[in-house]
Amino acid sequence: MNESLCPALHPGAPLAPRQSLQLVLHVAPTLEDAAETRRRLLDGIARWGLPLPQERMQDVRLLASEVINNAVLHTGKPAIVSATWDGAVVRVAVTDESIQQPVVPGHSDEDPDAHPDEERTHGRGISLVMALSDTWGVDTDEDAGTKTVWFECGPWHPLSPPLPAPVIAVPNPTARRTPIPHS
């Protein structure tokens, strides 16, 4: 498994506001190597010290597991896993040697009513990606015979309630102020 991490950061080094980071890993077509690649990917992302809450890092961990395992299980071929930080979101992408699109529940040509349930063995991973990522997609390169499944996660979960508006106290110049005597 080859790895490239740019730029090399010191643990705990502060990030510039829009500093771009990238991690690229190659995964062999085994579940053992998929697990090791996932561990190295998440360790690399953690070293970046991103301003993401722990809950969002757990989402990244789960979604990375899904897309990496899907590439290995459904193609049986090597894949390339990358993570990037653009200053706002983490993007994880897995490129494999197949142009077959992932099964998207409810959007299958074979079964228009397909949806994940306890009986199905496929389709739940993409449902998780759809639910937990800010955005996701599939890019296909038919000439190269590859596809890239990717997702992005920012600091807040897309289904989280919106943050309350900040309260700004503005002094009222016409208000009467009564001094409070000190005892």
C-alpha positions as CSV (number, residue, x, y, z in Angstrom):
1,M,0.0,0.0,0.0
2,N,1.5,3.3,-1.1
3,E,0.7,6.6,0.7
4,S,1.3,10.2,-0.1
5,L,0.4,13.0,2.3
6,C,0.7,16.6,1.2
7,P,1.8,18.7,3.0
8,A,3.5,16.9,5.9
9,L,2.1,18.4,9.0
10,H,3.3,18.3,12.5
11,P,0.7,17.0,14.9
12,G,-1.2,19.9,16.4
13,A,0.1,22.4,13.9
14,P,-2.6,25.1,13.2
15,L,-4.2,25.1,9.8
16,A,-4.3,28.1,7.7
17,P,-8.0,29.1,7.1
18,R,-8.1,27.7,3.5
19,Q,-5.2,25.4,3.6
20,S,-5.7,22.5,1.2
21,L,-4.6,19.0,2.3
22,Q,-4.6,15.7,0.4
23,L,-4.0,12.1,1.3
24,V,-3.9,9.3,-1.3
25,L,-3.8,5.5,-0.5
26,H,-3.8,2.5,-2.7
27,V,-5.9,-0.5,-1.5
28,A,-5.4,-4.1,-2.6
29,P,-8.6,-6.1,-3.3
30,T,-8.9,-7.8,0.1
31,L,-11.1,-6.9,3.1
32,E,-8.0,-7.0,5.3
33,D,-6.2,-4.3,3.2
34,A,-9.5,-2.4,3.0
35,A,-9.6,-2.3,6.8
36,E,-5.9,-1.2,7.0
37,T,-6.5,1.5,4.3
38,R,-9.5,2.8,6.2
39,R,-7.4,3.0,9.4
40,R,-4.6,4.8,7.7
41,L,-7.0,7.2,6.0
42,L,-8.7,8.1,9.2
43,D,-5.3,8.4,11.1
44,G,-4.2,10.8,8.3
45,I,-7.3,12.9,8.5
46,A,-7.0,13.0,12.3
47,R,-3.4,14.3,12.0
48,W,-4.7,17.3,10.0
49,G,-6.4,18.5,13.2
50,L,-9.5,19.6,11.3
51,P,-12.2,21.8,12.9
52,L,-14.8,19.0,12.7
53,P,-16.8,17.8,15.7
54,Q,-16.3,14.2,16.9
55,E,-19.8,13.3,15.5
56,R,-18.8,14.4,12.0
57,M,-15.5,12.5,12.2
58,Q,-17.6,9.4,13.1
59,D,-19.7,10.0,10.0
60,V,-16.5,10.2,7.9
61,R,-15.3,7.0,9.5
62,L,-18.6,5.1,8.7
63,L,-18.9,6.5,5.2
64,A,-15.3,5.8,4.3
65,S,-15.8,2.2,5.5
66,E,-18.8,1.8,3.2
67,V,-17.2,3.2,0.0
68,I,-13.9,1.5,0.5
69,N,-15.5,-1.9,1.3
70,N,-17.9,-1.5,-1.7
71,A,-15.0,-1.0,-4.1
72,V,-13.2,-4.1,-2.8
73,L,-16.3,-6.3,-2.6
74,H,-17.9,-5.4,-5.9
75,T,-14.9,-5.2,-8.1
76,G,-12.3,-7.6,-6.6
77,K,-9.7,-5.2,-8.0
78,P,-7.3,-2.6,-6.5
79,A,-8.6,0.9,-5.8
80,I,-7.3,4.3,-5.0
81,V,-8.6,6.1,-1.9
82,S,-8.1,9.8,-1.5
83,A,-9.1,12.4,1.1
84,T,-8.9,16.2,0.6
85,W,-9.6,19.2,2.9
86,D,-10.4,22.4,1.1
87,G,-10.8,24.5,4.2
88,A,-14.5,23.8,4.5
89,V,-15.2,20.1,3.9
90,V,-13.5,16.7,3.9
91,R,-14.0,14.9,0.6
92,V,-13.3,11.2,0.5
93,A,-13.2,9.5,-2.9
94,V,-12.7,5.9,-4.0
95,T,-11.7,5.1,-7.6
96,D,-12.1,1.5,-8.7
97,E,-11.7,-0.4,-11.9
98,S,-15.4,-0.7,-12.8
99,I,-18.0,1.5,-14.4
100,Q,-20.9,-0.3,-12.8
101,Q,-22.8,2.2,-10.8
102,P,-23.6,1.7,-7.1
103,V,-27.1,0.4,-6.2
104,V,-29.1,3.5,-5.1
105,P,-32.2,2.3,-3.2
106,G,-35.4,3.4,-5.0
107,H,-33.4,4.2,-8.2
108,S,-32.7,0.7,-9.5
109,D,-33.6,-0.2,-13.1
110,E,-34.1,-3.8,-12.1
111,D,-36.4,-3.0,-9.1
112,P,-37.9,0.5,-9.0
113,D,-39.2,-0.1,-5.5
114,A,-35.8,-1.3,-4.2
115,H,-35.0,-0.1,-0.7
116,P,-32.7,-1.3,2.0
117,D,-34.1,-3.7,4.6
118,E,-32.9,-6.5,6.7
119,E,-33.4,-9.0,3.8
120,R,-31.1,-7.1,1.4
121,T,-27.3,-7.5,1.4
122,H,-26.6,-4.6,-0.9
123,G,-27.7,-0.9,-1.1
124,R,-27.6,0.0,2.6
125,G,-24.1,1.6,2.3
126,I,-25.2,4.1,-0.3
127,S,-28.3,4.9,1.8
128,L,-25.9,5.8,4.6
129,V,-23.8,7.9,2.3
130,M,-26.9,9.7,1.1
131,A,-28.2,10.3,4.6
132,L,-25.0,11.3,6.4
133,S,-22.9,13.2,3.9
134,D,-23.4,16.9,2.9
135,T,-23.2,15.8,-0.7
136,W,-22.0,12.7,-2.7
137,G,-21.7,11.5,-6.2
138,V,-20.3,9.1,-8.8
139,D,-17.9,10.2,-11.6
140,T,-17.5,7.6,-14.4
141,D,-14.6,7.5,-16.9
142,E,-15.8,5.0,-19.5
143,D,-12.6,5.3,-21.5
144,A,-10.5,4.3,-18.5
145,G,-13.1,1.8,-17.3
146,T,-13.2,3.4,-13.8
147,K,-15.6,5.2,-11.5
148,T,-15.1,7.3,-8.5
149,V,-17.6,7.3,-5.6
150,W,-17.1,10.3,-3.4
151,F,-18.7,12.1,-0.5
152,E,-18.2,15.4,1.4
153,C,-18.7,16.1,5.1
154,G,-18.4,19.6,6.6
155,P,-18.6,20.6,10.3
156,W,-22.3,20.2,10.6
157,H,-24.5,17.3,9.7
158,P,-27.0,18.3,6.9
159,L,-30.0,17.0,9.0
160,S,-28.9,18.8,12.2
161,P,-31.1,21.7,13.3
162,P,-29.7,25.0,12.3
163,L,-27.5,26.8,14.7
164,P,-29.3,29.6,16.5
165,A,-28.5,33.1,15.3
166,P,-25.9,34.8,17.4
167,V,-27.2,37.3,19.9
168,I,-25.6,40.6,19.7
169,A,-26.1,43.0,22.6
170,V,-26.3,46.6,21.3
171,P,-26.3,49.3,23.9
172,N,-29.4,51.5,23.9
173,P,-28.2,55.1,24.2
174,T,-31.6,56.3,25.3
175,A,-31.9,53.8,28.2
176,R,-31.7,55.2,31.7
177,R,-29.0,53.7,33.7
178,T,-29.3,53.5,37.4
179,P,-26.0,52.9,39.2
180,I,-26.0,50.1,41.7
181,P,-24.3,51.0,44.9
182,H,-21.6,48.7,46.1
183,S,-22.2,47.4,49.6
